[in-house]
């Protein structure tokens, strides 16, 4: 199990956490032979595992990440009834990290994972390329639809792999409350960036 340094995240949920920072430090070390900048990047343990999954398609790390998250949730006492993963941003990945992790987390916690509770219905640019929080919110307006029958009156865990500014999780949490009638939304992300 990976070491974590959980921290609270504030948003449109009853309570939320990320397990650690994604990157601990990033130092410029010069340009390569093509003139591209190179960096010495130090990631947290969870950040390194998530990096391998998201950007190297290494699915062998899913079990350790899921067990790390499950250990945290067991001690959290959020009493959720099921897990709702944030819909993936990039649909062209062979493996969707957030879905793989949500399924593995659900297995370890004996909780159903309701992947179809929230659907992304509007294409948005990758938000990591948009620095203004209000612009992110504007881009996400109307981007998600709900299946209210899946969430009405339920206590659920909204799950994402990487937390940046919180705009996406807030948009989904708002939809779960406002359109879906969820009783309680708790939020959990594996890692967070240092800047939103």
C-alpha positions as CSV (number, residue, x, y, z in Angstrom):
1,X,0.0,0.0,0.0
2,X,1.3,3.4,-0.9
3,X,2.0,6.1,1.6
4,X,-0.5,9.0,1.6
5,X,-0.8,12.5,3.0
6,X,-4.6,13.1,2.8
7,X,-5.9,16.7,2.7
8,X,-9.4,18.1,2.7
9,X,-10.8,19.6,-0.4
10,X,-13.7,22.1,-0.2
11,X,-16.5,22.1,-2.7
12,X,-20.1,21.3,-3.2
13,X,-20.0,18.1,-1.2
14,X,-20.5,17.2,2.5
15,X,-16.8,16.3,2.9
16,X,-14.0,15.7,0.4
17,X,-10.4,14.5,0.4
18,X,-7.4,13.9,-1.9
19,X,-4.9,11.3,-0.8
20,X,-1.8,13.3,-1.8
21,X,-0.2,15.7,-4.1
22,X,0.6,14.3,-7.6
23,X,4.0,16.1,-8.0
24,X,6.2,17.0,-5.0
25,X,8.8,18.9,-7.0
26,X,9.7,19.6,-10.6
27,X,13.1,21.1,-11.5
28,X,14.2,22.2,-14.9
29,X,17.4,20.4,-15.9
30,X,18.0,21.7,-19.4
31,X,16.9,21.1,-23.0
32,X,17.2,17.9,-24.9
33,X,18.9,17.6,-28.3
34,X,15.7,18.9,-29.9
35,X,15.4,22.0,-27.8
36,X,12.6,20.6,-25.6
37,X,12.8,21.4,-21.9
38,X,13.5,18.5,-19.6
39,X,12.5,18.3,-15.9
40,X,13.5,16.2,-12.9
41,X,10.0,15.4,-11.5
42,X,9.5,13.9,-8.1
43,X,6.1,12.5,-7.4
44,X,4.4,11.3,-4.3
45,X,4.1,7.5,-4.0
46,X,0.4,7.7,-5.1
47,X,1.3,10.3,-7.7
48,X,4.0,8.0,-9.3
49,X,1.5,5.0,-9.4
50,X,-1.2,7.2,-10.9
51,X,1.3,8.6,-13.5
52,X,2.2,5.0,-14.5
53,X,-1.5,4.2,-15.0
54,X,-2.6,7.4,-16.7
55,X,0.3,8.2,-18.9
56,X,2.1,4.9,-19.3
57,X,-1.0,2.6,-19.4
58,X,0.5,0.4,-16.7
59,X,-2.6,-1.3,-15.3
60,X,-0.5,-3.4,-12.9
61,X,-0.6,-0.5,-10.4
62,X,-4.5,-0.5,-10.1
63,X,-4.5,-3.0,-7.2
64,X,-2.1,-0.9,-5.1
65,X,-3.9,2.3,-5.8
66,X,-7.3,0.8,-5.1
67,X,-6.2,-0.8,-1.8
68,X,-4.6,2.5,-0.8
69,X,-7.9,4.4,-1.5
70,X,-10.0,1.6,0.2
71,X,-7.9,1.8,3.3
72,X,-8.5,5.5,3.6
73,X,-12.3,5.2,2.9
74,X,-12.6,2.5,5.6
75,X,-11.2,4.9,8.2
76,X,-13.1,7.9,6.9
77,X,-16.6,6.7,8.0
78,X,-18.5,8.4,5.2
79,X,-21.1,5.6,5.1
80,X,-21.7,5.9,1.4
81,X,-24.0,3.5,-0.5
82,X,-22.2,3.5,-3.8
83,X,-19.4,5.0,-5.9
84,X,-20.0,7.4,-8.8
85,X,-16.9,8.0,-10.9
86,X,-16.4,11.3,-12.6
87,X,-16.9,10.7,-16.4
88,X,-13.5,10.5,-18.2
89,X,-12.3,13.6,-20.1
90,X,-10.5,11.7,-22.8
91,X,-12.6,8.9,-24.3
92,X,-9.9,7.7,-26.6
93,X,-7.8,5.9,-24.0
94,X,-7.6,2.1,-24.2
95,X,-8.0,2.0,-20.4
96,X,-9.9,4.7,-18.5
97,X,-8.0,5.2,-15.3
98,X,-10.8,6.6,-13.3
99,X,-13.1,3.8,-14.2
100,X,-10.5,1.1,-13.5
101,X,-9.8,2.6,-10.1
102,X,-13.5,3.1,-9.2
103,X,-14.3,-0.6,-10.1
104,X,-11.3,-1.9,-8.1
105,X,-12.2,0.4,-5.2
106,X,-15.8,-0.8,-5.3
107,X,-14.7,-4.4,-5.1
108,X,-12.6,-3.8,-2.1
109,X,-15.3,-1.9,-0.3
110,X,-18.2,-4.1,-1.4
111,X,-19.9,-1.1,-2.9
112,X,-21.6,-0.9,-6.3
113,X,-20.1,1.4,-8.8
114,X,-22.7,3.3,-10.9
115,X,-20.8,4.4,-14.0
116,X,-24.0,5.5,-15.8
117,X,-25.3,7.7,-13.0
118,X,-23.5,10.7,-14.6
119,X,-22.8,11.1,-18.3
120,X,-20.8,13.7,-20.1
121,X,-23.0,15.1,-22.9
122,X,-20.9,18.0,-24.1
123,X,-17.3,18.0,-25.4
124,X,-15.0,20.2,-23.4
125,X,-11.4,21.0,-24.0
126,X,-8.9,19.5,-21.5
127,X,-9.3,21.7,-18.5
128,X,-5.6,21.4,-17.6
129,X,-5.1,23.8,-20.5
130,X,-7.5,26.4,-19.1
131,X,-6.1,28.3,-16.2
132,X,-9.0,30.5,-15.2
133,X,-11.4,28.8,-12.8
134,X,-14.5,30.7,-13.9
135,X,-13.7,29.8,-17.5
136,X,-13.5,26.2,-16.5
137,X,-16.9,26.4,-14.8
138,X,-18.3,28.1,-18.0
139,X,-17.0,25.3,-20.2
140,X,-18.5,22.7,-17.9
141,X,-22.0,24.3,-17.7
142,X,-24.5,21.8,-19.0
143,X,-21.8,19.2,-19.8
144,X,-23.3,16.5,-17.6
145,X,-26.6,14.7,-17.4
146,X,-27.9,12.5,-14.7
147,X,-30.0,9.4,-14.2
148,X,-31.9,10.6,-11.1
149,X,-33.3,7.1,-10.4
150,X,-29.7,6.0,-9.7
151,X,-28.9,8.7,-7.1
152,X,-32.1,10.2,-5.6
153,X,-32.0,10.1,-1.9
154,X,-28.7,8.2,-1.8
155,X,-25.4,8.8,-0.1
156,X,-22.6,8.5,-2.6
157,X,-18.9,8.8,-3.1
158,X,-17.9,10.9,-6.1
159,X,-14.6,9.6,-7.2
160,X,-11.9,11.0,-9.5
161,X,-8.3,10.1,-10.2
162,X,-6.7,13.6,-10.5
163,X,-8.0,16.8,-8.8
164,X,-6.9,20.1,-10.3
165,X,-9.1,23.1,-9.5
166,X,-12.1,21.2,-8.4
167,X,-14.3,22.6,-11.3
168,X,-15.2,19.3,-12.7
169,X,-16.0,17.6,-9.4
170,X,-18.0,20.7,-8.3
171,X,-20.0,20.6,-11.6
172,X,-20.7,16.9,-11.1
173,X,-21.6,17.3,-7.4
174,X,-23.9,20.1,-8.2
175,X,-25.7,18.0,-10.8
176,X,-26.0,15.1,-8.4
177,X,-27.7,17.3,-5.8
178,X,-29.7,19.7,-8.1
179,X,-30.7,17.3,-10.9
180,X,-30.4,14.0,-9.2
181,X,-31.6,14.7,-5.7
182,X,-28.7,12.9,-4.0
183,X,-29.0,12.9,-0.2
184,X,-25.2,13.3,0.4
185,X,-22.2,13.6,-1.8
186,X,-18.7,12.9,-0.6
187,X,-15.7,13.4,-2.8
188,X,-12.4,11.5,-3.1
189,X,-9.6,12.0,-5.5
190,X,-6.3,10.1,-5.6
191,X,-4.0,13.0,-6.1
192,X,-4.1,16.8,-6.7
193,X,-2.0,19.1,-8.7
194,X,-0.2,21.9,-6.8
195,X,-1.9,24.6,-9.0
196,X,-5.5,24.7,-10.1
